[in-house]
C-alpha cells in the first residue's frame, strides 16, 4: 500500500510541527535553567569577587537567555507563518555582539595599556563588534522600512 501525496504532506507537516515544538520546549528549559544558574553564579561571584564581577556575570547570562528567547520566538513565527524572516536573526546577532562587548570591556578594565597587544586586540574586536551592530541595525531598519521603489 502506497501513501497518497496528501497523506505524505500531512505526515511531513506533523513531523515538522513536532520538531519545532520539541526544539522550542528544549530551548525554554535551557533558558529557565540558565536564568536560575545566573542568579546562583551572580550570588557566588558577589561574595567571592565583588559586585562588579557579579553584575557582569549576571548580565552575560541574562543576555544569553534573551538570545534563547529570540530563537524561541523565531521558531514560533516560522512554525506559524511557514516563512523565515531575517529580523529575528539580526536581533540575535545584535544581542550576541553586545554580550561579547560587555565581556571584553569587563576583562580589559584591569589591563588598559595601549602598549599591550592584548588590549589593542580587544579594542580592535570592540570596533568590529560595534560596526557589526551598526550593520545589523541598518539591515533591520531597511527590512522594516525599505527605500522608495524597493520591494
N, C-alpha and C positions, 0 to 999 in steps of 0.2 A: 504494500500500500504506500503510495507516494503522497507527500504533503502538497497541498494546494498552495499557490502563491499567497493567498490571503492568510492562510494559517501560518505559513513561514514568516510572513511580515509581522503578524501578531506575536508570534513566539519571539522573534528577534527584538521587537519593541518591548515586550515584557522583560526580557533579559536585560536590555539596555536600562530600563527604569529601575530594575533591581540593582544593577551595578551602580547607578547614580545614587540611589538611596543608601546602599551599603557604604560607599565611599564617603557620603555626607555624614552618616552616623559615626563612622570611624574618626573623621575629622572633628566632629563635635566632641567626641570622647577625648581626643587628643588635646583639644583646646581647653576643655574643662580641667583635665589633668595638668596641663601646662600652667594655667592660672593658679591652681592650688599649689603647685610646686613653686611658682613665682613668689607667692606670699611667704612660703616656708623659707626659701632661699634668701629673700629680702630681710626677713627677721634674723636669720642666721648671719648674714653679711653685716647687718646693723650692729650686732653685738661684737662681731669679730673685726670688722674693717671700718666701721663708721657709717654715718648717714649717706655720704656721697656714693660710696660703693653700693649701698643697699638700693638707693634710688636708681642708679644706672642699671643695676641688675634687674630691678622690677620693671623699669621702662623697656629694657630689651625684651623681656619675656612677654610683656603686655603687647608690644608691637608685633611679636611673633604670633601671638594669639589673634591679633587683628588680621594678620595675613591669612591665617587659617579661616577666620570668619569670612574674609573676602573670597577665598576659594570655595567655601561652602555656598556663599551667595551665587557665585559663578556657576557652580554645579546645578543649583536650584533653577537659575534662569535658563541654562542650557537644556535642562530636562523639561521645563515648562514650554519654552518657545521653540525648541529644536534648532537653535541657532547660537553660535558663539559670537560674542562681540569683543572688541579689543579693550574697551574701557576698564572692565574689572581686572584684566591682566596688567594694565598700565598702573592702576591703583596699587596692586600688589607690588609692582616694581618700585613705585614711589615709597611705599611703606618699608620695603626691604632696604632701599638706599638710605632713608632717614635712619633706620635702625643701625645700619653699618656706620653711618656718620657719627651717631652718638657713641658707639663703641670706640671708634678711632679717637674721637675727641677725649673720651674718658681715659683711654690708655696713653694718650700723648701728653696729657697735662703734666705728668711727673718729669718728663724729659724734653722740655720745649727749648731746644738749642738748634739754631739754624745751621750749625756746622755738623750736626748729627745726621748721617744719611737716612737713618730710620725715621727721623722726624720729617725730613724732606720727602721721603716716600709717602708718609702719612698725609702730608699737605697735598701732594700730587693726587693721591687717592680721593681726598676730600673734594678737590676741584673736579675730578672726573665724576664723582657721585653727584655733585651739585649740577653739573651740566646734564647728567642723566635725568635728574629730577626735572630740570627745565624742559628737556625734550619730551619727556613723558607727559608733563603737564600741558605743553603745547599740543601734543598729539590728542589728548583728551579734549582739549578746547576745540581743536579743528574737527574732531569727530562729532561733537555736540553742535557746534556752530560752523558748518563748512563755509568756505569762501563763496562769494557770489558766483554762480554759474557751475559750481561743483555739485555733484550728486550727494 
